[in-house]
Structure formats: C-alpha cells, structure tokens
Amino acid sequence: MMLGSWIRRTGFWTLDRLSGGITRKHYNDIKCRMNKKTSNDEQIEQLLKHAVESTPYYKQRIKEAPLLKIENFPIITKYDIKKNYGEFQSERYLNKKIHHMSTSGSTGTPFTVNQDMNKRKRVLAEIIYFNELGKQKLGDKYIYFRVWNDKTRKSKLESIMQNLIPVDISKLDKSFLISTTQMLKKNKKIVSALAYASTYKVLARYLQNEGAVSSEFNIKSLFSSSEILDSKSKEILCNVLGCEVYDRYSNQENGIIAQTRNNSDIFYVNTPSYYVELLKVDSNEPASKGELARIIITDLYNYAMPLIRYDTGDLAIKIEESSKAQIRFKTVQGRSSDLVYDTNGNQLTPLTLYFCIWKFEKIMQFQLIQKSAFEYRIKINGGQNAYEHAEIIKEFKKALGDKANITLEFVHEIPQLSSGKFKDTISQYEYDESNYL
C-alpha cells in the first residue's frame, strides 16, 4: 500500500464522517445491494411520489394515484427538459443548495441538470465503488485522458488532492503516443487510467506496432467510457500493459449507470441508483433479447430535478435479465444519427466494422460515413501507401455487403468532437425500407 494513497483515503473518510458520513452510507448501500441484487422498487415508488407532489412537469401529467406507476410516466429527452426547464425543478429544492451539472454539448444539445447535495454524495459513492471493482482504490494515482481547457482544467492543488495526472487528448499524434508510453513506463505509482475508447484504440495500435511488453509497465486497470472499445483493442491492451480493461457507461447528467467486469463486454447496471429500461428503437415497447434498444434512465436519487424515463440518446443490445435487480446489456453506441446500415438494410454497430481493419496494422483510425443506402465514404488515418486500396475495400464489403459503393479518403487526422469524443460512424442517410426490396 502506497503511503500517499492511504493518507488521501483516510483523510477523505475522516472528513466524510465529521460531516455526517453521507458518502459512506451511500457507498455501503450500493455495495450491499449490488452484491445481494436487491430490488429498487421502494426507491422508484418514493421518487415518483416526490415528483408528482413537487415538480410542475409531472404534476400536470400524472394527476391520479392509480397512475403512479413508472410505465405511465412520459419518456423525456434533452429537448423536453430544455423546453420545459423550470417545470422540472422540484419546488422543495428551489431555496436549497444545489449543484449545476452541465454536459459539454459535444453532440449538439448542451444542457444543465441541477442536482441536490445528497445526489452529489451518491455520485461520489458510485465512483468510489465502481473504481474499486476495477482495482483502483480511493486516493490511488491515475491518469485522466480528456480535452483539458479553461472549463475543465483542474488546479494543481485539486490534481494533487485527487492524485490525478491530467493528460490532454486534443491531438492523438505521435508526440502524444510517445510521451504517454514513456509516462506509463517510468511512473510505477500509476494504478489506473480513465479515457474515451477512441484514445485507447489509438494507443493499442501504437503499443502493438512498437512491440511493447507487459514487464515494462505497472498499471492495473483501464476504464473506458463514452464509446465502444472493441475486443481486439482490449486484448492488445491487456496483453501489452498486463492489466484489465473495464468499459464504463456513464454521463454527466446522471452518474455511473453501468460497468463491465473482467474484460467482458457485458454491462451490469447500477440498479441501486438507477432504473434502466431497454426499449425498441422505433417504439416505446420493451426490446427483445438480442435487439438493439434505446437506453432509458430513471435517476432514483436526484430529487432537486427528477429525471424519470430519460432517453439518454444511446443504444445497447439487450440481454435477457434474470430479475429487475440484475439488468445487463451489451455494447453502447450513439443514437439513430450514428446508426449505419449494410446494403441489405441491417443495422450495424461499430463493433462489426472494427474487424475490417485489424489486419491493416498501420491504420490508426477510421470513420465510416453512410451517404445513401449503398454509398459509403471511409476516412482513414495512417497506412495510405502500405496497403492496396482494393484490399481495404474488400474487407469492408464483408461487413457492408457486395453492393456497397465505397470511397476511401486518407487523412492525416480525423477530428474529434469538442469534448474529445470520437464518432466511428456518421449517418447522412435516412433509412428507407423500400431501398432494400
């Protein structure tokens, strides 16, 4: 045990105990209920009652006691929240201390969610618990890869207190890759890292091409968020760095919603804190097992601004769950604006496309843009003169279909969103079933 980590951990829990021990209570609750897989029916009932009694938006829509069931509440989006922003504020918290949590707006719809202080403690407890599942204890040194700017930058004191090393990912170029690799080799106190999947994909390619070996590193775990991390990248990172990789599904407006275990691709939902529904892409009916579905979240602990049946704008593949207390799903990807289809009209996830490039080791990144039912443009970073273009197209046709009209565009850089996130697929095509008849 490193002394610095122990001091930070002990200091944190001491301060928490002196201020009422709220974070510790939330931590114990999450840990106990995740292990015992207990139902969240009681938390759902309390939240719905609170929302209808104190929040104008729900007061107007749920007026009778028999309707106080979650399936009778409307599904809401970011647009609904922004349009009716004042109506989502609980009257009981208007004069209380609240925390304003703003999303980056990298997908075009920035907005702010107000969280009461109990909710803030809950989020902190979630982070501690799910980090521990990934072998990162409170106070351990870790790297946080993201776009660091005036809005996101932490002070030197904050970084020291949190034991974090901020690494900017504005440019995932050779300089970034060299400096990151050297840091991981030299600083043996680094226990884990948090980054978008796109950052890890580029790093995995580089480490593989450089012939790095696990004996050079000491890191225990990598947490990947916001985008899909494909199995090949996971395999390389695990073998080269000698660590485990955990996919995390979270957002700014809620918290940690789900996380994988032991390098698997199955997400286990944080049911003590959230009620998750997986609904069909084109209706509000429950999705079937194996079907691509919309992720709908009910935040059970934000009483200042209740978000009930909130459409996150993300998609997942449903796995049949044994009970409401053990909800699971596979993969997470962007909404219909990022859905692409093969030439038979079948929906594709980026995971399907990743296997098209792994034999081309010098390709660092790709981005597929669907322009029509059969027309695709693929931006490629790296390997322009290393491979026959026809061979690359041949591999993509295995996923897209023989009718695919594919254009390759080699670039020096594929721009990220302002947040540092990366879109593997972009759709400029509105699905039309008649195209495939």
C-alpha positions, 0 to 999 in steps of 0.5 A: 500500500502506497503511503500517499494513497492511504493518507488521501483515503483516510483523510477523505473518510475522516472528513466524510464522517465529521460531516455526517458520513453521507458518502459512506452510507451511500457507498455501503448501500450500493455495495450491499445491494449490488452484491445481494441484487436487491430490488429498487422498487421502494426507491422508484415508488418514493421518487415518483411520489416526490415528483408528482407532489413537487415538480410542475412537469409531472404534476400536470401529467400524472394527476391520479394515484392509480397512475403512479406507476413508472410505465405511465410516466412520459419518456423525456429527452434533452429537448423536453427538459430544455423546453420545459426547464423550470417545470422540472425543478422540484419546488422543495429544492428551489431555496436549497443548495444545489449543484449545476451539472452541465454536459459539454454539448459535444453532440449538439444539445448542451444542457444543465441538470441541477442536482441536490447535495445528497445526489452529489454524495451518491455520485461520489459513492458510485465512483468510489465503488465502481473504481474499486471493482476495477482495482483502483482504490480511493486516493490511488494515482491515475491518469485522466485522458480528456480535452483539458481547457479553461472549463475543465482544467483542474488546479494543481492543488485539486490534481494533487488532492485527487492524485490525478495526472491530467493528460490532454487528448486534443491531438492523438499524434505521435508526440502524444503516443510517445510521451504517454508510453514513456509516462506509463513506463517510468511512473510505477505509482500509476494504478489506473487510467480513465479515457474515451475508447477512441484514445485507447484504440489509438494507443493499442495500435501504437503499443502493438506496432512498437512491440511493447511488453507487459514487464515494462509497465505497472498499471492495473486497470483501464476504464473506458467510457463514452464509446465502444472499445472493441475486443481486439483493442482490449486484448492488445491492451491487456496483453501489452500493459498486463492489466484489465480493461473495464468499459464504463457507461456513464454521463454527466447528467446522471452518474455511473449507470453501468460497468463491465467486469473482467474484460467482458463486454457485458454491462451490469447496471447500477440498479441501486441508483438507477432504473434502466429500461431497454426499449425498441428503437422505433417504439416505446415497447420493451426490446427483445433479447438480442435487439438493439434498444434505446437506453432509458434512465430513471435517476432514483436519487436526484430529487432537486430535478427528477429525471424519470424515463430519460432517453439518454440518446444511446443504444445497447443490445439487450440481454435477457435479465434474470430479475429487475435487480440484475439488468445487463446489456451489451455494447453502447453506441450513439443514437439513430444519427450514428446508426449505419446500415449494410446494403441489405438494410441491417443495422450495424454497430461499430463493433462489426466494422472494427474487424475490417481493419485489424489486419491493416496494422498501420491504420490508426483510425477510421470513420465510416460515413453512410451517404445513401443506402449503398454509398459509403465514404471511409476516412482513414488515418495512417497506412495510405501507401502500405496497403492496396486500396482494393484490399481495404475495400474488400474487407469492408464489403464483408461487413457492408455487403457486395453492393456497397459503393465505397470511397476511401479518403486518407487523412492525416487526422480525423477530428474529434468532437469538442469534448474529445469524443470520437464518432466511428460512424456518421449517418447522412442517410435516412433509412428507407425500407423500400431501398432494400426490396 
